């Protein structure tokens, strides 16, 4: 019970901390292999039929090609990626941090995509990027099932499992940080 209370307090602190933006980086400093790696993950998401409407409507898309989670009662996750406009041009870079609590054990690797229906939704999200999410995951090796609900009507989040073994029924807090590519 005390561990759950402490974890709840940590999640609340994570979400109430000020929005973090990272310093802009010049376009010429962006490694081409990083861009091509993230674009490969984006191509994997584009193969999913259920995501077609999101790709058609989204003005901005954030892609996290590799995110990692580990959990044993308390879970931690981290991922980094790039932000793209409608023409798949990188306009920013991003990091994701997650703290979760509840029955959970294991580790997994996954990729994520965040769809922003409007540029305003993206800009608002970069100013206040915390969110609560309920999650139910079961993943084994590369085959798995994950349901991650969207958290705002102008923003949708989808996950593709890449591998691992993680069982959970948890609540979590996410923090996303963003920086511009100039």
OpenMM code with the backbone's topology and positions (N, CA, C; nanometers):
from openmm import Vec3, app, unit

residues = "UNK UNK UNK UNK UNK UNK UNK UNK UNK UNK UNK UNK UNK UNK UNK UNK UNK UNK UNK UNK UNK UNK UNK UNK UNK UNK UNK UNK UNK UNK UNK UNK UNK UNK UNK UNK UNK UNK UNK UNK UNK UNK UNK UNK UNK UNK UNK UNK UNK UNK UNK UNK UNK UNK UNK UNK UNK UNK UNK UNK UNK UNK UNK UNK UNK UNK UNK UNK UNK UNK UNK UNK UNK UNK UNK UNK UNK UNK UNK UNK UNK UNK UNK UNK UNK UNK UNK UNK UNK UNK UNK UNK UNK UNK UNK UNK UNK UNK UNK UNK UNK UNK UNK UNK UNK UNK UNK UNK UNK UNK UNK UNK UNK UNK UNK UNK UNK UNK UNK UNK UNK UNK UNK UNK UNK UNK UNK UNK UNK UNK UNK UNK UNK UNK UNK UNK UNK UNK UNK UNK UNK UNK UNK UNK UNK UNK UNK UNK UNK UNK UNK UNK UNK UNK UNK UNK UNK UNK UNK UNK UNK UNK UNK UNK UNK UNK UNK UNK UNK UNK UNK UNK UNK UNK UNK UNK UNK UNK UNK UNK UNK UNK".split()
positions = [
    Vec3(0.0821, -0.1192, 0.0000),
    Vec3(0.0000, 0.0000, 0.0000),
    Vec3(0.0870, 0.1263, 0.0000),
    Vec3(0.1949, 0.1241, 0.0781),
    Vec3(0.2829, 0.2407, 0.0841),
    Vec3(0.3525, 0.2609, -0.0498),
    Vec3(0.3932, 0.1503, -0.1155),
    Vec3(0.4580, 0.1623, -0.2457),
    Vec3(0.3632, 0.2254, -0.3472),
    Vec3(0.2347, 0.1868, -0.3445),
    Vec3(0.1355, 0.2444, -0.4354),
    Vec3(0.1166, 0.3929, -0.4079),
    Vec3(0.1124, 0.4315, -0.2817),
    Vec3(0.0978, 0.5719, -0.2450),
    Vec3(0.2176, 0.6532, -0.2920),
    Vec3(0.3380, 0.6019, -0.2678),
    Vec3(0.4585, 0.6722, -0.3125),
    Vec3(0.4640, 0.6840, -0.4642),
    Vec3(0.4274, 0.5769, -0.5327),
    Vec3(0.4262, 0.5805, -0.6788),
    Vec3(0.3240, 0.6812, -0.7292),
    Vec3(0.2074, 0.6856, -0.6663),
    Vec3(0.1043, 0.7829, -0.7041),
    Vec3(0.1555, 0.9247, -0.6872),
    Vec3(0.2290, 0.9490, -0.5800),
    Vec3(0.2852, 1.0819, -0.5574),
    Vec3(0.3902, 1.1152, -0.6628),
    Vec3(0.4715, 1.0159, -0.7015),
    Vec3(0.5712, 1.0386, -0.8063),
    Vec3(0.5059, 1.0683, -0.9409),
    Vec3(0.3982, 0.9948, -0.9728),
    Vec3(0.3260, 1.0203, -1.0973),
    Vec3(0.2689, 1.1611, -1.0957),
    Vec3(0.2101, 1.2024, -0.9847),
    Vec3(0.1546, 1.3373, -0.9741),
    Vec3(0.2638, 1.4428, -0.9897),
    Vec3(0.3793, 1.4200, -0.9277),
    Vec3(0.4907, 1.5148, -0.9408),
    Vec3(0.5391, 1.5224, -1.0847),
    Vec3(0.5464, 1.4088, -1.1510),
    Vec3(0.5879, 1.4051, -1.2907),
    Vec3(0.4950, 1.4885, -1.3770),
    Vec3(0.3649, 1.4767, -1.3520),
    Vec3(0.2670, 1.5454, -1.4352),
    Vec3(0.2549, 1.6934, -1.4034),
    Vec3(0.2818, 1.7331, -1.2798),
    Vec3(0.2663, 1.8732, -1.2449),
    Vec3(0.3929, 1.9534, -1.2680),
    Vec3(0.5042, 1.8865, -1.2928),
    Vec3(0.6283, 1.9575, -1.3231),
    Vec3(0.6078, 2.0395, -1.4496),
    Vec3(0.6743, 2.1493, -1.4589),
    Vec3(0.6596, 2.2360, -1.5752),
    Vec3(0.6915, 2.1649, -1.7052),
    Vec3(0.6274, 2.2089, -1.8112),
    Vec3(0.6522, 2.1494, -1.9417),
    Vec3(0.7973, 2.1724, -1.9801),
    Vec3(0.8578, 2.0716, -2.0328),
    Vec3(0.9985, 2.0805, -2.0695),
    Vec3(1.0106, 2.0893, -2.2204),
    Vec3(1.0774, 2.1925, -2.2660),
    Vec3(1.1101, 2.1958, -2.4073),
    Vec3(1.2620, 2.1920, -2.4167),
    Vec3(1.3086, 2.1289, -2.5190),
    Vec3(1.4520, 2.1139, -2.5370),
    Vec3(1.4999, 2.2219, -2.6327),
    Vec3(1.6285, 2.2522, -2.6257),
    Vec3(1.6803, 2.3586, -2.7118),
    Vec3(1.6756, 2.3143, -2.8584),
    Vec3(1.6487, 2.4087, -2.9480),
    Vec3(1.6449, 2.3759, -3.0915),
    Vec3(1.7809, 2.3271, -3.1395),
    Vec3(1.7774, 2.2400, -3.2405),
    Vec3(1.9022, 2.1960, -3.3013),
    Vec3(1.8990, 2.2332, -3.4503),
    Vec3(2.0137, 2.2700, -3.5053),
    Vec3(2.0197, 2.3004, -3.6485),
    Vec3(1.9969, 2.1737, -3.7315),
    Vec3(1.9285, 2.1900, -3.8437),
    Vec3(1.8968, 2.0771, -3.9309),
    Vec3(2.0226, 2.0004, -3.9727),
    Vec3(2.1327, 2.0714, -3.9942),
    Vec3(2.2555, 2.0041, -4.0385),
    Vec3(2.3168, 1.9150, -3.9296),
    Vec3(2.2771, 1.9342, -3.8041),
    Vec3(2.3263, 1.8488, -3.6954),
    Vec3(2.2426, 1.7216, -3.6781),
    Vec3(2.1326, 1.7130, -3.7485),
    Vec3(2.0454, 1.5957, -3.7390),
    Vec3(2.1064, 1.4818, -3.8210),
    Vec3(2.1389, 1.3737, -3.7556),
    Vec3(2.2036, 1.2607, -3.8219),
    Vec3(2.1082, 1.1951, -3.9220),
    Vec3(2.1566, 1.1761, -4.0438),
    Vec3(2.0743, 1.1167, -4.1501),
    Vec3(2.0319, 0.9744, -4.1162),
    Vec3(2.1189, 0.8982, -4.0500),
    Vec3(2.0825, 0.7612, -4.0142),
    Vec3(1.9710, 0.7587, -3.9095),
    Vec3(1.9671, 0.8594, -3.8218),
    Vec3(1.8575, 0.8683, -3.7243),
    Vec3(1.7258, 0.8962, -3.7965),
    Vec3(1.7277, 0.9893, -3.8903),
    Vec3(1.6066, 1.0218, -3.9660),
    Vec3(1.5592, 0.8997, -4.0436),
    Vec3(1.6508, 0.8300, -4.1120),
    Vec3(1.6092, 0.7138, -4.1914),
    Vec3(1.5564, 0.6027, -4.1014),
    Vec3(1.6140, 0.5854, -3.9822),
    Vec3(1.5641, 0.4842, -3.8889),
    Vec3(1.4231, 0.5148, -3.8405),
    Vec3(1.3964, 0.6406, -3.8104),
    Vec3(1.2623, 0.6799, -3.7657),
    Vec3(1.1636, 0.6685, -3.8815),
    Vec3(1.2066, 0.7029, -4.0027),
    Vec3(1.1181, 0.6895, -4.1190),
    Vec3(1.0819, 0.5431, -4.1453),
    Vec3(1.1728, 0.4506, -4.1161),
    Vec3(1.1416, 0.3076, -4.1296),
    Vec3(1.0319, 0.2672, -4.0319),
    Vec3(1.0377, 0.3190, -3.9099),
    Vec3(0.9312, 0.2915, -3.8126),
    Vec3(0.8001, 0.3531, -3.8581),
    Vec3(0.8065, 0.4731, -3.9122),
    Vec3(0.6861, 0.5391, -3.9641),
    Vec3(0.6236, 0.4544, -4.0747),
    Vec3(0.7073, 0.3957, -4.1604),
    Vec3(0.6576, 0.3085, -4.2677),
    Vec3(0.5863, 0.1860, -4.2100),
    Vec3(0.6363, 0.1334, -4.0978),
    Vec3(0.5696, 0.0193, -4.0338),
    Vec3(0.4298, 0.0576, -3.9853),
    Vec3(0.4162, 0.1765, -3.9299),
    Vec3(0.2840, 0.2224, -3.8871),
    Vec3(0.1910, 0.2438, -4.0059),
    Vec3(0.2463, 0.2924, -4.1168),
    Vec3(0.1636, 0.3182, -4.2347),
    Vec3(0.1081, 0.1902, -4.2961),
    Vec3(0.1652, 0.0751, -4.2626),
    Vec3(0.1148, -0.0531, -4.3117),
    Vec3(-0.0144, -0.0956, -4.2406),
    Vec3(-0.0448, -0.0354, -4.1267),
    Vec3(-0.1637, -0.0723, -4.0503),
    Vec3(-0.2872, -0.0017, -4.1049),
    Vec3(-0.3809, -0.0804, -4.1546),
    Vec3(-0.5035, -0.0245, -4.2121),
    Vec3(-0.5803, 0.0626, -4.1156),
    Vec3(-0.5857, 0.0225, -3.9892),
    Vec3(-0.6647, 0.0961, -3.8911),
    Vec3(-0.6108, 0.2370, -3.8668),
    Vec3(-0.4869, 0.2625, -3.9075),
    Vec3(-0.4274, 0.3938, -3.8865),
    Vec3(-0.4430, 0.4879, -4.0056),
    Vec3(-0.4938, 0.4374, -4.1183),
    Vec3(-0.5074, 0.5206, -4.2385),
    Vec3(-0.5799, 0.6523, -4.2125),
    Vec3(-0.6953, 0.6509, -4.1427),
    Vec3(-0.7643, 0.7785, -4.1183),
    Vec3(-0.6802, 0.8780, -4.0383),
    Vec3(-0.5969, 0.8283, -3.9488),
    Vec3(-0.5135, 0.9168, -3.8683),
    Vec3(-0.4046, 0.9809, -3.9542),
    Vec3(-0.3444, 0.9017, -4.0439),
    Vec3(-0.2439, 0.9583, -4.1332),
    Vec3(-0.3057, 1.0618, -4.2268),
    Vec3(-0.4285, 1.0387, -4.2708),
    Vec3(-0.4954, 1.1333, -4.3602),
    Vec3(-0.5285, 1.2644, -4.2911),
    Vec3(-0.5660, 1.2585, -4.1630),
    Vec3(-0.6097, 1.3777, -4.0914),
    Vec3(-0.4988, 1.4525, -4.0187),
    Vec3(-0.3934, 1.3853, -3.9791),
    Vec3(-0.2919, 1.4458, -3.8920),
    Vec3(-0.2114, 1.5537, -3.9630),
    Vec3(-0.1907, 1.6621, -3.8932),
    Vec3(-0.1037, 1.7701, -3.9411),
    Vec3(0.0402, 1.7476, -3.8953),
    Vec3(0.0551, 1.6861, -3.7766),
    Vec3(0.1863, 1.6619, -3.7176),
    Vec3(0.1861, 1.5201, -3.6606),
    Vec3(0.2989, 1.4500, -3.6768),
    Vec3(0.3121, 1.3129, -3.6267),
    Vec3(0.4454, 1.3010, -3.5532),
    Vec3(0.4411, 1.2467, -3.4316),
    Vec3(0.5640, 1.2174, -3.3562),
    Vec3(0.5831, 1.0660, -3.3566),
    Vec3(0.7039, 1.0218, -3.3896),
    Vec3(0.7343, 0.8784, -3.3987),
    Vec3(0.8493, 0.8458, -3.3044),
    Vec3(0.8268, 0.7443, -3.2218),
    Vec3(0.9271, 0.6928, -3.1289),
    Vec3(0.9622, 0.5517, -3.1768),
    Vec3(1.0730, 0.5342, -3.2499),
    Vec3(1.1032, 0.4035, -3.3095),
    Vec3(1.1383, 0.2957, -3.2074),
    Vec3(1.2004, 0.3338, -3.0985),
    Vec3(1.2348, 0.2388, -2.9919),
    Vec3(1.2018, 0.3024, -2.8580),
    Vec3(1.1133, 0.2393, -2.7847),
    Vec3(1.0850, 0.2770, -2.6465),
    Vec3(1.1028, 0.1506, -2.5643),
    Vec3(1.1460, 0.1675, -2.4408),
    Vec3(1.1738, 0.0533, -2.3547),
    Vec3(1.1050, 0.0719, -2.2207),
    Vec3(1.0471, -0.0381, -2.1682),
    Vec3(0.9825, -0.0369, -2.0371),
    Vec3(1.0329, -0.1522, -1.9546),
    Vec3(1.0468, -0.1259, -1.8259),
    Vec3(1.0779, -0.2299, -1.7299),
    Vec3(0.9872, -0.2091, -1.6103),
    Vec3(0.9383, -0.3182, -1.5502),
    Vec3(0.8445, -0.3028, -1.4397),
    Vec3(0.8524, -0.4193, -1.3429),
    Vec3(0.8330, -0.3853, -1.2163),
    Vec3(0.8152, -0.4832, -1.1104),
    Vec3(0.7361, -0.4109, -1.0012),
    Vec3(0.6060, -0.3968, -1.0213),
    Vec3(0.5219, -0.3181, -0.9305),
    Vec3(0.5228, -0.1723, -0.9707),
    Vec3(0.6401, -0.1164, -0.9901),
    Vec3(0.6578, 0.0189, -1.0416),
    Vec3(0.7272, 0.0049, -1.1759),
    Vec3(0.6803, 0.0786, -1.2748),
    Vec3(0.7396, 0.0683, -1.4070),
    Vec3(0.7991, 0.1995, -1.4538),
    Vec3(0.9049, 0.1906, -1.5322),
    Vec3(0.9689, 0.3068, -1.5930),
    Vec3(0.9833, 0.2807, -1.7423),
    Vec3(0.9663, 0.3864, -1.8216),
    Vec3(0.9828, 0.3737, -1.9668),
    Vec3(1.0510, 0.4984, -2.0211),
    Vec3(1.1189, 0.4811, -2.1340),
    Vec3(1.1857, 0.5918, -2.2025),
    Vec3(1.1864, 0.5643, -2.3520),
    Vec3(1.1689, 0.6694, -2.4291),
    Vec3(1.1802, 0.6595, -2.5740),
    Vec3(1.2160, 0.7951, -2.6319),
    Vec3(1.2762, 0.7957, -2.7482),
    Vec3(1.3058, 0.9217, -2.8163),
    Vec3(1.2715, 0.9051, -2.9633),
    Vec3(1.2451, 1.0171, -3.0283),
    Vec3(1.2077, 1.0100, -3.1688),
    Vec3(1.2083, 1.1459, -3.2352),
    Vec3(1.1377, 1.1523, -3.3473),
    Vec3(1.1300, 1.2744, -3.4264),
    Vec3(0.9849, 1.3134, -3.4512),
    Vec3(0.9659, 1.4413, -3.4797),
    Vec3(0.8343, 1.4965, -3.5119),
    Vec3(0.8365, 1.5352, -3.6595),
    Vec3(0.7296, 1.4966, -3.7321),
    Vec3(0.7217, 1.5199, -3.8762),
    Vec3(0.5981, 1.6014, -3.9122),
    Vec3(0.6099, 1.6775, -4.0217),
    Vec3(0.4920, 1.7444, -4.0758),
    Vec3(0.4235, 1.6512, -4.1762),
    Vec3(0.3233, 1.7006, -4.2459),
    Vec3(0.2459, 1.6200, -4.3409),
    Vec3(0.3298, 1.5602, -4.4539),
    Vec3(0.4401, 1.6251, -4.4886),
    Vec3(0.5266, 1.5779, -4.5978),
    Vec3(0.6386, 1.4872, -4.5469),
    Vec3(0.6287, 1.4392, -4.4236),
    Vec3(0.7300, 1.3542, -4.3607),
    Vec3(0.8656, 1.4238, -4.3493),
    Vec3(0.8630, 1.5561, -4.3328),
    Vec3(0.9834, 1.6346, -4.3105),
    Vec3(1.0019, 1.6510, -4.1599),
    Vec3(1.1206, 1.6201, -4.1062),
    Vec3(1.1407, 1.6371, -3.9619),
    Vec3(1.1362, 1.7844, -3.9221),
    Vec3(1.0509, 1.8151, -3.8239),
    Vec3(1.0384, 1.9524, -3.7752),
    Vec3(1.0786, 1.9632, -3.6279),
    Vec3(1.1004, 1.8482, -3.5624),
    Vec3(1.1376, 1.8518, -3.4220),
    Vec3(1.1845, 1.7167, -3.3736),
    Vec3(1.2358, 1.7153, -3.2524),
    Vec3(1.2742, 1.5898, -3.1889),
    Vec3(1.2028, 1.5827, -3.0543),
    Vec3(1.1904, 1.4635, -3.0000),
    Vec3(1.1069, 1.4447, -2.8828),
    Vec3(1.1583, 1.3300, -2.7966),
    Vec3(1.1228, 1.3374, -2.6689),
    Vec3(1.1519, 1.2292, -2.5744),
    Vec3(1.0257, 1.1988, -2.4946),
    Vec3(1.0127, 1.0726, -2.4552),
    Vec3(0.8981, 1.0284, -2.3762),
    Vec3(0.9508, 0.9617, -2.2495),
    Vec3(0.8908, 0.9992, -2.1351),
    Vec3(0.9220, 0.9379, -2.0065),
    Vec3(0.7908, 0.8877, -1.9483),
    Vec3(0.7928, 0.7728, -1.8836),
    Vec3(0.6709, 0.7178, -1.8253),
    Vec3(0.7026, 0.6564, -1.6898),
    Vec3(0.6107, 0.6786, -1.5970),
    Vec3(0.6161, 0.6168, -1.4660),
    Vec3(0.4808, 0.5521, -1.4439),
    Vec3(0.4784, 0.4241, -1.4050),
    Vec3(0.3506, 0.3550, -1.3874),
    Vec3(0.3487, 0.2776, -1.2568),
    Vec3(0.2271, 0.2521, -1.2097),
    Vec3(0.2074, 0.1773, -1.0859),
    Vec3(0.0915, 0.0815, -1.1037),
    Vec3(0.0958, -0.0266, -1.0303),
    Vec3(-0.0090, -0.1273, -1.0376),
    Vec3(0.0541, -0.2630, -1.0595),
    Vec3(-0.0292, -0.3667, -1.0687),
    Vec3(0.0255, -0.5003, -1.0918),
    Vec3(0.0949, -0.5073, -1.2284),
    Vec3(0.2265, -0.5238, -1.2281),
    Vec3(0.3032, -0.5296, -1.3524),
    Vec3(0.4383, -0.5922, -1.3254),
    Vec3(0.4842, -0.6686, -1.4229),
    Vec3(0.6156, -0.7311, -1.4120),
    Vec3(0.6672, -0.7613, -1.5526),
    Vec3(0.7962, -0.7373, -1.5740),
    Vec3(0.8586, -0.7719, -1.7009),
    Vec3(0.9230, -0.6529, -1.7689),
    Vec3(0.9505, -0.6702, -1.8959),
    Vec3(1.0118, -0.5656, -1.9769),
    Vec3(0.9638, -0.5815, -2.1205),
    Vec3(0.9622, -0.4722, -2.1942),
    Vec3(0.9245, -0.4791, -2.3348),
    Vec3(0.9875, -0.3643, -2.4121),
    Vec3(0.9980, -0.3859, -2.5405),
    Vec3(1.0415, -0.2840, -2.6350),
    Vec3(0.9248, -0.2619, -2.7300),
    Vec3(0.9041, -0.1375, -2.7690),
    Vec3(0.7916, -0.1049, -2.8568),
    Vec3(0.8205, 0.0243, -2.9313),
    Vec3(0.7396, 0.0522, -3.0311),
    Vec3(0.7456, 0.1801, -3.1005),
    Vec3(0.6101, 0.2471, -3.0844),
    Vec3(0.6098, 0.3807, -3.0881),
    Vec3(0.4859, 0.4553, -3.0713),
    Vec3(0.4744, 0.5629, -3.1770),
    Vec3(0.3503, 0.5993, -3.2047),
    Vec3(0.3225, 0.7123, -3.2917),
    Vec3(0.2143, 0.7968, -3.2250),
    Vec3(0.2364, 0.9275, -3.2254),
    Vec3(0.1395, 1.0240, -3.1748),
    Vec3(0.0891, 1.1051, -3.2941),
    Vec3(-0.0419, 1.1062, -3.3132),
    Vec3(-0.1025, 1.1834, -3.4214),
    Vec3(-0.1626, 1.3104, -3.3628),
    Vec3(-0.1273, 1.4243, -3.4200),
    Vec3(-0.1865, 1.5518, -3.3822),
    Vec3(-0.2727, 1.5977, -3.4992),
    Vec3(-0.4031, 1.6022, -3.4770),
    Vec3(-0.4959, 1.6371, -3.5845),
    Vec3(-0.4707, 1.7779, -3.6377),
    Vec3(-0.4328, 1.8712, -3.5495),
    Vec3(-0.4082, 2.0094, -3.5911),
    Vec3(-0.2729, 2.0560, -3.5382),
    Vec3(-0.2187, 2.1570, -3.6010),
    Vec3(-0.0935, 2.2171, -3.5538),
    Vec3(-0.1163, 2.2787, -3.4154),
    Vec3(-0.2353, 2.3343, -3.3916),
    Vec3(-0.2675, 2.3930, -3.2612),
    Vec3(-0.2651, 2.2867, -3.1515),
    Vec3(-0.3162, 2.1677, -3.1809),
    Vec3(-0.3146, 2.0591, -3.0822),
    Vec3(-0.1702, 2.0230, -3.0471),
    Vec3(-0.0836, 2.0177, -3.1475),
    Vec3(0.0582, 1.9890, -3.1244),
    Vec3(0.1214, 2.0967, -3.0372),
    Vec3(0.0987, 2.2236, -3.0720),
    Vec3(0.1587, 2.3334, -2.9961),
    Vec3(0.1070, 2.3370, -2.8526),
    Vec3(-0.0209, 2.3109, -2.8345),
    Vec3(-0.0777, 2.3065, -2.6989),
    Vec3(-0.0166, 2.1908, -2.6204),
    Vec3(-0.0014, 2.0764, -2.6839),
    Vec3(0.0547, 1.9593, -2.6181),
    Vec3(0.1993, 1.9836, -2.5765),
    Vec3(0.2772, 2.0542, -2.6591),
    Vec3(0.4174, 2.0798, -2.6248),
    Vec3(0.4284, 2.1732, -2.5046),
    Vec3(0.3251, 2.2518, -2.4778),
    Vec3(0.3261, 2.3404, -2.3607),
    Vec3(0.2818, 2.2686, -2.2338),
    Vec3(0.1993, 2.1644, -2.2456),
    Vec3(0.1463, 2.0937, -2.1294),
    Vec3(0.1399, 1.9447, -2.1605),
    Vec3(0.2555, 1.8777, -2.1663),
    Vec3(0.2608, 1.7429, -2.2216),
    Vec3(0.2392, 1.6261, -2.1250),
    Vec3(0.1728, 1.6425, -2.0127),
    Vec3(0.1492, 1.5306, -1.9228),
    Vec3(0.0144, 1.4664, -1.9497),
    Vec3(0.0014, 1.3394, -1.9197),
    Vec3(-0.1266, 1.2712, -1.9357),
    Vec3(-0.1309, 1.1470, -1.8493),
    Vec3(-0.2506, 1.1125, -1.8038),
    Vec3(-0.2730, 0.9862, -1.7358),
    Vec3(-0.3218, 0.8863, -1.8387),
    Vec3(-0.2884, 0.7613, -1.8214),
    Vec3(-0.3377, 0.6582, -1.9119),
    Vec3(-0.3580, 0.5303, -1.8339),
    Vec3(-0.4648, 0.4604, -1.8638),
    Vec3(-0.4840, 0.3261, -1.8114),
    Vec3(-0.4319, 0.2305, -1.9169),
    Vec3(-0.3647, 0.1261, -1.8775),
    Vec3(-0.3070, 0.0361, -1.9754),
    Vec3(-0.3333, -0.1079, -1.9364),
    Vec3(-0.3481, -0.1897, -2.0388),
    Vec3(-0.3581, -0.3335, -2.0204),
    Vec3(-0.2749, -0.3950, -2.1311),
    Vec3(-0.1637, -0.4552, -2.0961),
    Vec3(-0.0720, -0.5106, -2.1955),
    Vec3(-0.0350, -0.6538, -2.1612),
    Vec3(-0.0149, -0.7317, -2.2639),
    Vec3(0.0446, -0.8638, -2.2504),
    Vec3(0.1311, -0.8830, -2.3736),
    Vec3(0.2606, -0.8995, -2.3550),
    Vec3(0.3503, -0.9133, -2.4695),
    Vec3(0.4471, -1.0263, -2.4434),
    Vec3(0.4665, -1.1089, -2.5418),
    Vec3(0.5650, -1.2164, -2.5317),
    Vec3(0.6446, -1.2192, -2.6606),
    Vec3(0.7748, -1.2146, -2.6485),
    Vec3(0.8675, -1.2109, -2.7608),
    Vec3(0.8257, -1.1000, -2.8567),
    Vec3(0.7966, -1.1302, -2.9832),
    Vec3(0.7598, -1.0250, -3.0768),
    Vec3(0.6094, -1.0269, -3.1021),
    Vec3(0.5411, -1.1251, -3.0517),
    Vec3(0.3972, -1.1342, -3.0707),
    Vec3(0.3311, -1.0824, -2.9455),
    Vec3(0.2335, -0.9953, -2.9605),
    Vec3(0.1684, -0.9423, -2.8416),
    Vec3(0.0447, -0.8637, -2.8750),
    Vec3(-0.0191, -0.8175, -2.7722),
    Vec3(-0.1392, -0.7376, -2.7857),
    Vec3(-0.1251, -0.6196, -2.6931),
    Vec3(-0.1608, -0.5023, -2.7389),
    Vec3(-0.1557, -0.3841, -2.6534),
    Vec3(-0.2705, -0.2921, -2.6892),
    Vec3(-0.3336, -0.2388, -2.5888),
    Vec3(-0.4385, -0.1398, -2.6076),
    Vec3(-0.3999, -0.0181, -2.5267),
    Vec3(-0.3773, 0.0934, -2.5938),
    Vec3(-0.3447, 0.2176, -2.5267),
    Vec3(-0.4458, 0.3214, -2.5739),
    Vec3(-0.5359, 0.3624, -2.4867),
    Vec3(-0.6402, 0.4553, -2.5301),
    Vec3(-0.5839, 0.5929, -2.5614),
    Vec3(-0.6472, 0.6620, -2.6555),
    Vec3(-0.6074, 0.8000, -2.6811),
    Vec3(-0.6538, 0.8829, -2.5621),
    Vec3(-0.5947, 1.0002, -2.5466),
    Vec3(-0.6225, 1.0769, -2.4269),
    Vec3(-0.6806, 1.2136, -2.4542),
    Vec3(-0.7007, 1.2488, -2.5798),
    Vec3(-0.7559, 1.3791, -2.6150),
    Vec3(-0.8158, 1.3664, -2.7541),
    Vec3(-0.9217, 1.4366, -2.7796),
    Vec3(-0.9886, 1.4180, -2.9088),
    Vec3(-0.9065, 1.4658, -3.0287),
    Vec3(-0.8075, 1.5506, -3.0109),
    Vec3(-0.7235, 1.5948, -3.1223),
    Vec3(-0.5882, 1.5239, -3.1268),
    Vec3(-0.5663, 1.4298, -3.0352),
    Vec3(-0.4399, 1.3578, -3.0275),
    Vec3(-0.4697, 1.2096, -3.0095),
    Vec3(-0.4010, 1.1250, -3.0860),
    Vec3(-0.4187, 0.9801, -3.0728),
    Vec3(-0.2810, 0.9148, -3.0603),
    Vec3(-0.2735, 0.8113, -2.9797),
    Vec3(-0.1495, 0.7392, -2.9532),
    Vec3(-0.1682, 0.5927, -2.9885),
    Vec3(-0.0730, 0.5363, -3.0650),
    Vec3(-0.0761, 0.3950, -3.0991),
    Vec3(0.0608, 0.3331, -3.0736),
    Vec3(0.0593, 0.2059, -3.0375),
    Vec3(0.1809, 0.1338, -3.0009),
    Vec3(0.1914, 0.0060, -3.0823),
    Vec3(0.3116, -0.0257, -3.1283),
    Vec3(0.3423, -0.1552, -3.1882),
    Vec3(0.4495, -0.2207, -3.1019),
    Vec3(0.4190, -0.3397, -3.0548),
    Vec3(0.5154, -0.4123, -2.9722),
    Vec3(0.6279, -0.4658, -3.0578),
    Vec3(0.7493, -0.4598, -3.0046),
    Vec3(0.8659, -0.5108, -3.0761),
    Vec3(0.9222, -0.6352, -3.0098),
    Vec3(0.8907, -0.6552, -2.8827),
    Vec3(0.9388, -0.7744, -2.8146),
    Vec3(0.9395, -0.7583, -2.6647),
    Vec3(0.9650, -0.8669, -2.5958),
    Vec3(0.9730, -0.8642, -2.4510),
    Vec3(0.8636, -0.9464, -2.3873),
    Vec3(0.8595, -0.9419, -2.2569),
    Vec3(0.7566, -1.0091, -2.1799),
    Vec3(0.7157, -0.9145, -2.0686),
    Vec3(0.5932, -0.8615, -2.0753),
    Vec3(0.5430, -0.7673, -1.9763),
    Vec3(0.3957, -0.7937, -1.9560),
    Vec3(0.3572, -0.8140, -1.8315),
    Vec3(0.2166, -0.8283, -1.7964),
    Vec3(0.1818, -0.7131, -1.7041),
    Vec3(0.0705, -0.6446, -1.7332),
    Vec3(0.0360, -0.5304, -1.6502),
    Vec3(-0.1116, -0.4955, -1.6586),
    Vec3(-0.1570, -0.4321, -1.5568),
    Vec3(-0.2855, -0.3624, -1.5507),
    Vec3(-0.2547, -0.2426, -1.4621),
    Vec3(-0.2133, -0.1327, -1.5222),
    Vec3(-0.1562, -0.0237, -1.4447),
    Vec3(-0.2152, 0.1101, -1.4838),
    Vec3(-0.1852, 0.2106, -1.4019),
    Vec3(-0.2107, 0.3480, -1.4417),
    Vec3(-0.0748, 0.4147, -1.4497),
    Vec3(-0.0652, 0.5144, -1.5362),
    Vec3(0.0664, 0.5730, -1.5576),
    Vec3(0.0572, 0.7207, -1.5888),
    Vec3(0.1689, 0.7852, -1.5744),
    Vec3(0.1842, 0.9237, -1.6155),
    Vec3(0.2940, 0.9311, -1.7180),
    Vec3(0.2688, 1.0050, -1.8246),
    Vec3(0.3675, 1.0224, -1.9317),
    Vec3(0.4110, 1.1684, -1.9338),
    Vec3(0.5338, 1.1908, -1.9719),
    Vec3(0.5857, 1.3256, -1.9943),
    Vec3(0.6532, 1.3228, -2.1293),
    Vec3(0.6151, 1.4148, -2.2164),
    Vec3(0.6764, 1.4268, -2.3480),
    Vec3(0.7497, 1.5600, -2.3538),
    Vec3(0.8706, 1.5604, -2.4062),
    Vec3(0.9436, 1.6844, -2.4265),
    Vec3(0.9716, 1.6990, -2.5758),
    Vec3(0.9806, 1.8234, -2.6197),
    Vec3(0.9964, 1.8522, -2.7609),
    Vec3(1.1006, 1.9606, -2.7816),
    Vec3(1.1713, 1.9514, -2.8940),
    Vec3(1.2650, 2.0527, -2.9366),
    Vec3(1.2516, 2.0711, -3.0862),
    Vec3(1.2748, 2.1917, -3.1315),
    Vec3(1.2605, 2.2229, -3.2743),
    Vec3(1.3865, 2.1850, -3.3518),
    Vec3(1.3679, 2.1563, -3.4788),
    Vec3(1.4785, 2.1408, -3.5727),
    Vec3(1.4717, 2.2627, -3.6630),
    Vec3(1.5782, 2.3407, -3.6624),
    Vec3(1.5779, 2.4665, -3.7380),
    Vec3(1.6612, 2.4581, -3.8625),
] * unit.nanometer
topology = app.Topology()
chain = topology.addChain("A")
for resn in residues:
    res = topology.addResidue(resn, chain)
    for name in ("N", "CA", "C"):
        topology.addAtom(name, app.Element.getBySymbol(name[0]), res)
